[in-house]
């Protein structure tokens, strides 16, 4: 039996086929740039799906992780560490509400913990949105509407009602006095960067409160500066609401795995000893990385920069007549094409040296590092018409 030679052959002979064939074998990164194994350079406009908030190889994360590993690497949940407590306090301060935090390792784990919080209300009914995405574990999958994700693993935990995203009347009709929680993303990333209509989140807050239900916002993709605010629900469109539960991950660790479930008010006391746990969650190294991310966002004034640069990208991309619409907040940018050609456009962009994502047949998503330079943004905008030409998109 011959040994596999190419990295694709090695990949398929050793890893489960859950993602198909990867597009590239990446070798290194710096800032918003990555290089593949052949030495070709790309501008990373996806940031590991909104994870690498400070780009690749940022010195603040490197220093924080290295220093923490030299001091204390892992302690389990039998003990606390200073980075863990510091990070919990920082997140509550940014949320501007008293509460408590549970740390885990990913977005889907953060949502699993939140799901268990809702069960401690004594109710089981959840109202979630069509087009939402909350993770791949069995509990989080039960809250995700896409049939292709759900059906191979049914039966899933039940008592979930899906309503059209942004439809206040449908939400009001679905929530009852038996509802444990309303679950929404302030901006739906997997659906193609769909922004909540003005007033929708505040209406959801009122509807949930009127029935004694929790309002749970999944900010796994939108949190920690991605939209130009610490949390997307703190943008003006959120009308100053305070959710009962917020879930975070992705950009929080800047590439180091960490998730967070934040519960405010009475919801903060619903989980008690024995109700939930994790071995790696709240790891000092992950928490140190997250603190470095927060410090850098503040120190480099990235929130204002993200808002301005995101508008620049949306405006520039929308100038081409083959783009029907652009949308998003900050550096979470979505656009619709005139035809179902997003896969061809993403492939043409990769060939041109830019990494983008096509979440639906007609839409593209950009979620670059928050440290993306003006020069890289302008280079992409300059290349954009040629990318559409190469993909065969006609006006």
C-alpha positions in Angstrom: 0.0 0.0 0.0 1.5 3.3 -1.1 1.8 6.3 1.2 -0.4 9.3 0.3 1.7 12.1 -1.2 -0.4 15.3 -1.5 -1.7 17.1 1.5 -5.2 16.5 0.2 -4.6 12.7 0.1 -3.1 12.8 3.6 -6.1 14.9 4.8 -8.7 12.5 3.5 -6.9 9.5 4.8 -6.6 10.8 8.3 -9.5 13.2 9.0 -13.2 12.6 9.1 -15.0 13.9 6.0 -17.1 16.5 7.8 -16.0 19.5 5.8 -15.3 18.1 2.3 -12.0 19.0 0.7 -10.3 22.1 2.2 -9.5 24.9 -0.3 -6.0 25.5 0.9 -3.2 24.3 3.2 -2.3 27.4 5.1 1.2 27.7 6.4 1.4 31.0 8.3 -0.3 34.3 8.9 0.5 37.9 9.8 -2.1 40.5 10.5 -4.8 40.2 7.9 -2.6 38.2 5.5 -2.1 34.4 5.2 0.2 32.3 3.1 -0.5 28.8 1.7 2.0 26.0 1.6 3.1 27.1 -1.9 3.9 30.5 -0.7 0.9 32.4 -2.2 -0.3 35.3 -0.2 -4.0 36.1 0.5 -5.8 38.9 2.3 -8.0 37.1 4.9 -11.4 38.7 4.7 -13.0 36.0 6.8 -10.7 35.7 9.8 -11.5 32.1 10.5 -15.2 32.9 10.3 -15.0 36.0 12.5 -12.6 34.4 15.0 -9.3 36.1 14.4 -10.4 39.5 15.7 -6.8 40.8 15.9 -5.7 38.9 12.8 -2.8 36.4 12.8 0.2 36.5 15.1 -0.8 39.6 17.0 1.9 40.4 19.5 -0.6 41.1 22.3 -2.1 37.6 22.1 1.3 36.0 21.7 2.6 37.8 24.8 -0.5 37.1 26.9 -0.6 33.4 26.1 3.2 32.9 26.5 3.3 34.7 29.8 0.3 32.8 31.1 1.6 29.4 30.0 4.9 30.1 31.9 2.8 30.9 35.0 -0.2 28.6 35.0 -1.6 26.7 32.2 -4.6 24.7 33.4 -6.3 24.3 36.7 -9.7 22.6 36.0 -13.0 23.8 37.5 -12.0 22.8 41.0 -10.0 26.0 41.2 -10.2 29.6 40.1 -7.5 31.8 38.4 -7.0 35.5 38.2 -7.5 35.7 34.4 -10.8 33.9 34.7 -12.2 36.2 37.4 -10.8 39.3 35.6 -12.4 38.3 32.3 -15.8 37.6 33.9 -15.8 41.0 35.5 -14.7 42.8 32.3 -17.5 41.1 30.3 -20.2 42.1 32.8 -18.9 45.7 32.8 -19.0 45.8 29.0 -22.5 44.4 29.1 -23.4 47.0 31.6 -25.6 44.7 33.7 -25.1 42.7 36.9 -24.9 39.0 36.3 -22.7 35.9 36.1 -20.6 34.2 33.5 -20.0 30.6 32.6 -16.9 29.9 30.5 -16.7 27.1 27.9 -14.6 26.4 24.8 -16.8 27.3 21.8 -20.0 29.0 20.6 -22.0 25.8 20.5 -20.9 25.0 24.1 -21.9 28.5 25.2 -25.3 27.9 23.6 -25.6 24.5 25.3 -25.0 26.1 28.7 -27.6 28.8 27.9 -30.1 26.1 26.8 -29.7 24.4 30.2 -30.2 27.8 31.9 -33.6 28.1 30.1 -34.6 24.6 31.3 -34.0 25.7 34.9 -37.0 28.1 34.5 -39.2 25.0 34.7 -40.4 25.6 31.2 -39.2 23.9 28.0 -40.6 25.8 25.1 -38.1 27.9 23.0 -39.0 30.3 20.2 -36.1 30.7 17.7 -35.8 32.3 14.3 -35.7 30.7 10.9 -32.3 31.2 9.3 -30.6 31.2 12.7 -27.5 29.2 13.4 -26.5 28.2 17.0 -24.1 25.3 16.7 -23.7 21.6 15.8 -24.0 19.8 19.1 -27.4 18.1 19.7 -28.8 20.8 21.9 -27.7 23.7 19.8 -28.7 21.9 16.7 -32.2 21.6 18.0 -32.3 25.4 18.0 -31.1 25.8 14.4 -33.8 25.7 11.8 -31.9 24.5 8.7 -33.3 21.1 7.7 -30.0 19.9 6.2 -28.3 20.3 9.5 -31.1 18.9 11.7 -32.7 16.0 9.8 -29.8 13.6 9.8 -29.7 13.7 13.7 -33.4 13.8 14.6 -35.0 13.3 17.0 -33.5 16.3 18.7 -34.5 18.0 22.0 -38.0 19.2 21.2 -40.5 22.0 22.0 -38.9 24.5 19.7 -40.9 26.8 17.5 -39.3 28.6 14.6 -40.6 31.9 13.3 -39.6 34.2 10.4 -36.7 36.4 11.5 -37.6 40.1 11.9 -41.4 39.4 11.9 -42.6 40.9 15.2 -46.2 39.7 14.8 -45.1 36.1 14.2 -42.8 36.3 17.3 -45.6 37.7 19.4 -48.0 34.9 18.3 -45.5 32.2 19.0 -44.5 33.2 22.6 -46.8 32.0 25.3 -46.8 31.8 29.1 -45.2 28.4 28.7 -42.2 29.8 26.8 -38.9 29.5 28.5 -36.9 31.8 26.2 -36.8 33.7 22.9 -33.5 33.1 21.1 -32.3 35.5 18.4 -29.1 36.7 16.7 -28.9 40.5 16.4 -27.5 39.8 13.0 -27.8 36.4 11.4 -24.4 35.5 10.0 -25.0 32.0 8.5 -28.1 33.2 6.7 -26.0 35.8 4.8 -25.6 38.7 7.3 -29.3 39.5 7.9 -29.7 42.5 10.2 -32.6 42.7 12.6 -35.1 45.4 11.6 -35.2 48.6 13.7 -37.3 48.0 16.8 -37.2 44.2 16.5 -35.0 43.5 19.4 -36.8 45.9 21.7 -40.1 44.3 20.6 -38.6 40.8 21.4 -37.6 42.2 24.8 -41.2 43.4 25.5 -42.7 40.1 24.2 -40.5 37.9 26.3 -41.0 40.0 29.5 -44.8 40.1 29.1 -44.8 36.2 29.2 -42.2 35.8 31.9 -39.7 34.3 29.3 -36.0 35.0 29.0 -34.5 36.9 26.1 -31.5 35.1 24.9 -29.2 36.8 22.3 -26.6 34.7 20.5 -23.7 37.1 19.9 -21.2 34.4 19.1 -20.4 36.0 15.8 -21.5 39.6 16.4 -20.0 40.2 19.8 -16.6 41.7 20.9 -16.3 44.6 18.5 -17.3 42.8 15.3 -20.1 45.3 14.5 -18.4 48.4 15.9 -19.9 48.0 19.4 -19.0 45.5 22.1 -22.3 43.7 21.5 -24.5 44.1 18.5 -27.5 44.7 20.6 -25.8 47.8 22.0 -26.0 49.5 18.6 -28.7 52.1 18.2 -31.0 49.5 16.6 -31.0 47.6 19.9 -32.8 50.4 21.7 -30.8 50.0 24.8 -32.2 46.6 25.8 -30.7 44.3 28.4 -31.0 40.6 27.5 -31.3 37.9 30.1 -28.7 35.7 28.4 -25.9 36.5 26.0 -23.6 33.9 24.4 -20.2 34.7 23.0 -17.2 32.9 21.4 -15.4 33.4 18.1 -13.7 36.8 18.3 -13.5 36.7 22.1 -10.3 34.7 22.2 -8.7 36.1 19.0 -8.1 32.5 17.8 -7.8 30.8 21.2 -10.9 28.6 21.8 -13.2 30.2 24.4 -16.9 30.6 24.8 -18.9 32.5 27.4 -22.5 32.4 28.6 -23.5 35.5 30.4 -26.8 35.6 32.4 -28.1 38.8 33.9 -30.5 39.5 36.7 -32.4 36.5 38.2 -31.3 34.3 35.3 -27.7 34.5 36.7 -28.7 32.2 39.6 -30.6 29.5 37.6 -27.6 27.2 37.3 -26.4 25.8 40.6 -23.6 23.4 41.6 -24.1 20.1 39.8 -26.2 21.5 37.0 -23.4 22.1 34.5 -19.6 22.0 34.2 -16.6 21.8 31.9 -13.0 20.7 32.3 -11.3 23.2 30.0 -13.7 26.1 30.3 -12.3 29.2 31.9 -8.8 28.0 31.2 -6.3 30.6 32.3 -4.6 30.7 29.0 -7.8 31.2 27.0 -8.9 33.9 29.5 -5.6 35.7 29.2 -5.9 35.7 25.4 -9.4 37.1 25.7 -8.2 39.9 28.1 -5.5 40.8 25.6 -8.2 41.0 22.8 -10.3 43.4 25.0 -7.3 45.5 25.9 -6.2 45.8 22.3 -9.6 46.8 21.1 -9.6 49.6 23.6 -6.0 50.6 23.2 -6.1 50.7 19.4 -9.6 52.4 19.3 -10.9 49.6 17.1 -14.6 50.1 17.6 -14.7 53.4 15.8 -12.4 52.1 13.1 -14.5 49.0 12.6 -17.6 51.0 12.1 -16.0 53.4 9.5 -14.1 50.7 7.6 -17.2 48.5 7.4 -19.2 51.3 5.8 -16.4 52.0 3.4 -16.5 48.3 2.3 -20.3 48.2 2.0 -20.4 51.4 0.0 -17.5 50.3 -2.3 -18.9 46.8 -3.0 -22.4 48.2 -3.7 -21.1 50.5 -6.5 -21.0 47.6 -8.9 -24.4 47.0 -10.6 -24.0 43.3 -10.2 -24.4 43.7 -6.4 -28.1 44.0 -5.6 -27.7 45.1 -2.0 -25.1 45.3 0.8 -25.8 45.2 4.5 -24.3 44.6 7.9 -22.7 46.5 10.7 -19.0 47.1 11.2 -16.8 44.4 9.8 -19.6 41.9 9.4 -20.6 42.6 5.8 -23.1 40.8 3.5 -24.1 41.3 0.0 -26.5 39.8 -2.6 -25.5 39.2 -6.2 -27.8 39.4 -9.2 -27.5 35.7 -9.7 -26.8 32.4 -7.8 -23.1 32.7 -8.4 -21.6 33.2 -5.0 -19.6 30.0 -5.1 -18.0 31.1 -8.4 -17.3 34.6 -7.0 -15.7 33.1 -3.8 -13.5 30.9 -6.0 -12.5 33.8 -8.2 -11.7 35.9 -5.2 -9.5 33.2 -3.8 -7.7 33.0 -7.1 -7.2 36.7 -6.9 -5.7 36.5 -3.4 -8.8 37.3 -1.2 -10.6 35.0 1.2 -14.3 35.5 1.4 -17.3 33.3 2.2 -20.5 32.3 0.3 -23.1 31.4 3.0 -26.0 31.2 0.4 -26.1 30.7 -3.3 -26.6 34.4 -3.9 -24.8 36.0 -1.0 -21.3 36.6 0.2 -20.1 37.3 3.7 -17.0 39.2 4.8 -15.8 39.1 8.5 -12.2 40.3 8.3 -9.9 40.9 11.3 -10.8 44.1 13.2 -7.2 45.2 12.4 -7.8 45.1 8.6 -5.8 48.0 7.0 -7.3 50.7 4.7 -4.8 49.5 2.1 -6.1 45.9 2.2 -9.7 47.1 2.0 -9.0 49.3 -0.9 -7.1 46.6 -2.7 -10.1 44.3 -2.4 -12.4 47.0 -3.7 -10.1 47.7 -6.6 -10.0 44.0 -7.5 -13.8 43.5 -7.0 -15.0 44.2 -10.5 -12.4 41.9 -12.0 -13.4 39.2 -9.5 -17.0 39.4 -10.7 -15.8 39.4 -14.3 -13.7 36.2 -13.7 -16.7 34.5 -12.1 -18.9 35.3 -15.1 -21.4 37.5 -13.2 -23.4 39.5 -15.7 -25.2 42.8 -14.9 
